């Protein structure tokens, strides 16, 4: 399935979650915090949003940091994705 975001939306795939604490305790998924780092898998076209021109600053393949409680989570073909607004992206991680 191909996901094509609209306007200033970005589809991201969370990077690996830590499932154990530093001391070795295994955390159930319900106790884990939402991941804040993700890889960009699709980018909307930008355009005029709320009367302002929006140019997309991220591209597919970028690793980004985004606001913890932003976006909408969903699953496609068993993979977890989040759709967020570009304005919720805090930084691009350069490796």
C-alpha positions in Angstrom: 0.0 0.0 0.0 1.3 3.5 -0.9 0.6 6.4 1.5 0.4 9.9 0.0 0.0 12.7 2.6 -1.8 15.9 1.7 -0.8 19.5 2.2 1.8 20.0 4.9 1.5 16.5 6.4 4.5 14.1 6.8 4.3 10.3 7.3 6.9 9.0 9.6 7.9 5.5 10.8 9.1 5.4 14.4 12.6 4.1 14.9 13.2 1.2 17.2 11.8 1.4 20.7 13.7 0.6 23.8 12.1 -2.4 25.4 14.4 -2.7 28.4 15.6 -0.3 31.0 19.3 0.4 31.6 19.1 -2.0 34.6 17.7 -4.8 32.3 14.0 -4.7 33.2 11.7 -5.5 30.3 9.0 -2.9 29.8 5.6 -3.9 28.4 4.4 -1.7 25.5 1.8 0.0 27.7 4.6 1.3 29.9 6.7 2.7 27.1 6.7 6.3 26.2 5.8 7.4 22.7 8.8 7.5 20.4 10.0 10.9 19.3 12.5 10.0 16.6 11.3 8.7 13.3 12.2 8.2 9.6 10.3 10.1 7.0 8.6 7.8 4.6 6.3 10.2 2.7 6.0 14.0 2.4 3.0 16.1 1.3 3.3 18.7 -1.5 3.0 21.8 0.8 1.2 24.7 -0.9 -1.1 27.4 0.6 -2.1 26.5 4.1 -4.2 28.9 6.2 -3.4 31.7 3.7 0.4 31.2 3.9 2.8 29.5 1.5 4.3 26.4 3.0 7.5 24.9 1.5 8.4 21.4 2.7 11.7 21.3 4.5 12.0 17.6 5.0 12.4 14.8 2.4 11.9 11.0 2.4 14.7 9.3 4.3 15.3 12.1 6.8 15.4 11.1 10.4 13.5 13.7 12.5 12.7 14.6 16.1 9.0 15.6 16.6 6.8 16.7 19.4 5.9 13.8 21.7 2.1 13.9 21.6 1.6 15.2 18.0 0.1 13.4 15.0 -2.1 10.4 14.5 -0.9 6.8 14.8 -2.0 4.0 12.5 -1.0 0.6 11.1 -0.6 -0.4 7.4 0.4 -3.9 6.5 1.4 -4.6 10.1 3.8 -1.5 10.3 3.2 1.4 12.6 3.2 4.9 11.1 2.4 8.4 12.4 1.1 11.3 10.3 2.3 14.7 11.6 2.3 18.3 10.4 5.6 19.6 9.3 5.3 22.3 12.0 5.4 19.5 14.6 8.9 18.5 13.5 11.5 20.0 15.8 14.7 19.0 14.0 16.3 16.9 11.3 18.9 14.5 12.8 22.1 14.5 10.7 24.0 11.3 11.1 
